Amino acid sequence: MTGCVTRRVWPLIRICVAAVFLVALFRVIDFTAAVEVLAELDVGTILLVIALFGAGQVLSSLRWRLALLQIMPAPPSLPALLRLYLVGMFVNLGIPTMAGGDLVRAEFLRRAVGARGGAYASIVVDRLIGVLAVTMVAAVAALAAGDIVEADTKTAVLKAAVALAVGMAGAAFVLRQLNGGLWERLDPFLSAIKTIARRPGVLSICLAIAVAVQTLAVILPISLLAKAMGIDVALSSHFVLVPIIILITLLPISPNGLGLRETAFVVLYGQFGILAEQAFALGFAWSLVLTAFGLLGGALLFISGADIVPGRKRHKGPVG
C-alpha cells in the first residue's frame, strides 16, 4: 500500500517542486522581458540546435551499443536503442509515471533480450560514463578558464572530478577482483558489470564518445542559443557552467528538471553579469529542446507500444 501511495504522490511532489522554483523565478524576473529575449531566436539557430542535439542522441546510442556488445553477442540495433533513448527522455518529463528514464530503458531492453543483468548493467555503465564525462569537461574547462571562473566554483568542480574519478576507479578495481562461483551464479548484474570493467579500451572509447556528446550536442547548442539571444558569455564559461547545471538537474525532484534547470541558469550565469531574464530565457529554451525530443519519444512509444524494440523475444547469451 505504501509503495502504491508513493507512486501516486511522488509525481505530484515533483510538479509542486517545479512550480515552486518557477514561481520564485517569476517573482524576481520580468517575464515580459524574458519572452522578448526568447523572441530573438531565429529559425536557423533553432534547427541547428535540434540537429546537433539529435546527433548527440545517435552518438549516445552508439556508446550504449558498444557497451552492450561486451556482454551480449547480438544487442538491439542502433535505431532501436535510439528509440529507447528517446522513450527514456519522454519518461523523464514526468508523464505518466515516476519511474526514471534509465529504469524504463533497462526494462524495455530486458524484455527484448531476456538478459536482466546485462540490460541493467549496461544502463548503469552508460550513466556513470556520462556523469564522468560531464565532470571531466567541467574540470578541464575550469583549469583552462583562468580568472574567468571564480576560485570557489573552480575548486568545487575539481574536487568533484577527482572524487568521481577515484570512486569509479576504485569500484572498477574491486569488481575485477571478485572472481568465482557465488557472484557469477547469483548476480548476473555484477557479472555483466565486471565484464565491461575488464575492457578499459572499450570504456575509454565510450568515455570519448560521451565527452564528444557533451561538447557538440549540449554545450555548443546552448552557446549558440545564447549568442542568438544576444547573451554575451565567453565559450569557456559555457564549458564550466553547463556541466554544473547538468549535474544539478540530475536530482529527481522536478519533471525533466523543469524549474530547477532555469533556476540554476539564473544563479550561475548571474555570476557573469548576465541578467536574470536572459539566463532564464536561455534555460527555458534548452528545456524546450529537451521537451521536444521527449515528446518525440512519447510519440514513438504510443505508435510502437511494447514492441519499441522489435524482433527479439528471448536471448541466451553468456551473461544475463
Secondary structure, 3 states (H helix, E strand, C coil): CHHHHHHHHHHHHHHHHHHHHHHHHHHHCCHHHHHHHHCCCCHHHHHHHHHHHHHHHHHHHHHHHHHHCCCCCCCCCHHHHHHHHHHHHHHHCCCCCCCCHHHHHHHHHHHHHCCHHHHHHHHHHHHHHHHHHHHHHHHHHHHHHHHHCCHHHHHHHHHHHHHHHHHHHHHHHHHHHCCCHHHHHHCHHHHHHHHHHCCHHHHHHHHHHHHHHHHHHHHHHHHHHHHHCCCCCCHHHHHHHHHHHHHHCCCCCCHHHCCHHHHHHHHHHHCCCCCHHHHHHHHHHHHHHHHHHHHHHHHHHHHHHHHCCCCCCCCCCCCC
